[in-house]
Amino acid sequence: ASQGWRAGSAAALGIGAGTFVHIFAAALGLSALLATSATAFTVIKLLGAAYILYMAWGLLRARPAAPVAAAPVLPPLSWRRIFAQGFLTNVLNPKVALFFLAFVPQFIAADAPNKALAFIVLGCIFNLNGMLWCHALALFTAQASARIKLPPAATLWLNRVTGGLFVWLGIK
């Protein structure tokens, strides 16, 4: 929201690229390994939690520029970094892999000649719809952010609350 719709689109593309990893992993049977191996699931879950805690640290360390309720100083991120954050957030979420294992096979006929290809096609359709939604959300959020200017103290408070929420999610 603070960096405009292009940054939001970079995040959406990163999330979509991460979804492709899960689609192909599920189509090739790798996600089934994750679903059946407690160790593999725990490793991915811990990596994801560590990444969420890393993002929380970035939000919590934002400081006011001056002692009197100034806007917090968060350096703008490059589109490449925003893309990478979206990608890692998705790839390191084991629940996405389990979602594809549970959801997509319901739409593949038991007698389909090439189940992996059907899985990939359906996964790509799902991903395309998801990315369209994320791009629309990025555009709407950027427009709303341009119209609604929060006071610096509220922005700092919002970053701290979001950082605290990320800490809770990472620990949970």
KAVEN-V406571 format. One record per pair of residues at least 12 apart in sequence whose ideal C-beta (glycine too) atoms are under 10 Angstrom apart, sorted by the first residue. I is the first residue (numbers start at 1). J is the second residue. Records with the same first field share a line. If there is no record, write none. Layout:
I: J, J
This chain:
1: 138, 140, 141, 142, 143, 144, 145, 146, 148
2: 71, 74, 76, 77, 141, 142, 145, 150, 155
3: 74, 76, 77, 78, 79, 82, 142, 145
4: 76, 138, 139, 141, 142, 143, 145, 146
5: 135, 136, 137, 138, 139, 140, 141, 142, 143, 145, 146
6: 79, 82, 138, 139, 142
7: 76, 77, 78, 79, 81, 82, 83, 138, 141, 142
8: 82, 86, 134, 135, 136, 137, 138, 139, 140, 141, 142, 145
9: 79, 82, 83, 86, 131, 134, 135, 138, 139, 142
10: 77, 78, 79, 80, 81, 82, 83, 84, 85, 86, 138
11: 77, 79, 82, 83, 84, 85, 86, 87, 89, 134, 135, 137, 138
12: 82, 83, 86, 130, 131, 132, 133, 134, 135, 136, 137, 138, 139
13: 79, 82, 83, 86, 87, 131, 134, 135, 138
14: 79, 80, 81, 82, 83, 84, 85, 86, 87, 88, 89, 90, 91, 134
15: 83, 85, 86, 87, 88, 89, 90, 91, 96, 127, 130, 131, 134
16: 83, 86, 87, 90, 124, 127, 128, 130, 131, 132, 134, 135
17: 83, 84, 86, 87, 90, 91, 127, 131
18: 83, 84, 86, 87, 88, 89, 90, 91, 92, 93, 96, 127
19: 86, 87, 90, 91, 96, 99, 100, 123, 124, 126, 127, 128, 130, 131
20: 87, 90, 91, 120, 123, 124, 127
21: 87, 90, 91, 96, 97
22: 34, 90, 91, 93, 94, 95, 96, 97, 98, 99, 100, 101, 123, 127
23: 96, 97, 100, 104, 119, 120, 121, 122, 123, 124, 126, 127
24: 100, 116, 119, 120, 123, 124
25: 91, 96, 97, 100, 101
26: 96, 97, 98, 99, 100, 101, 102, 103, 104, 105, 116, 119, 120, 123
27: 100, 104, 115, 116, 117, 118, 119, 120, 121, 122, 123
28: 116, 119, 120
29: 101, 116, 119
30: 97
31: 94, 96, 97, 98, 99, 100, 101, 102
32: 97, 101
33: 97
34: 94, 97, 98, 101
35: 94, 97, 98, 101, 102
40: 94, 97
41: 94, 95, 97, 98
42: 94
43: 94
44: 91, 92, 93, 94, 95, 97
45: 92, 93, 94, 95
46: 92, 94, 170
47: 88, 91, 92, 93, 94
48: 88, 89, 90, 91, 92, 93, 94, 95, 96, 169, 170
49: 92, 169, 170, 171, 172
50: 92, 170
51: 85, 88, 89, 91, 92, 93, 166, 170
52: 89, 92, 93, 165, 166, 167, 168, 169, 170, 171, 172
53: 163, 166, 167, 169, 170, 171
54: 85, 88, 166, 170
55: 85, 88, 89, 162, 163, 166, 167, 169, 170
56: 162, 163, 164, 165, 166, 167, 168, 169, 170, 171
57: 163, 166, 167, 170
58: 74, 75, 77, 85, 159, 163, 166
59: 72, 74, 158, 159, 160, 161, 162, 163, 164, 165, 166, 167
60: 159, 160, 162, 163, 164, 166, 167
61: 73, 74, 159, 163
62: 74, 75, 155, 156, 159, 160, 163
63: 156
64: 152, 153, 155, 156
65: 152
66: 152
68: 152, 153
69: 151, 152, 153, 154, 155, 156
70: 152, 153, 155, 156
71: 149, 150, 151, 152, 153, 154, 155, 156
72: 152, 153, 155, 156, 157, 158, 159, 160
73: 156
74: 155, 156, 159
86: 134
99: 126
100: 119, 122, 123, 126, 127
101: 119
103: 122, 123, 126
104: 118, 119, 120, 121, 122, 123, 125, 126
105: 118, 119, 122
106: 122
107: 119, 122, 125, 126
108: 121, 122
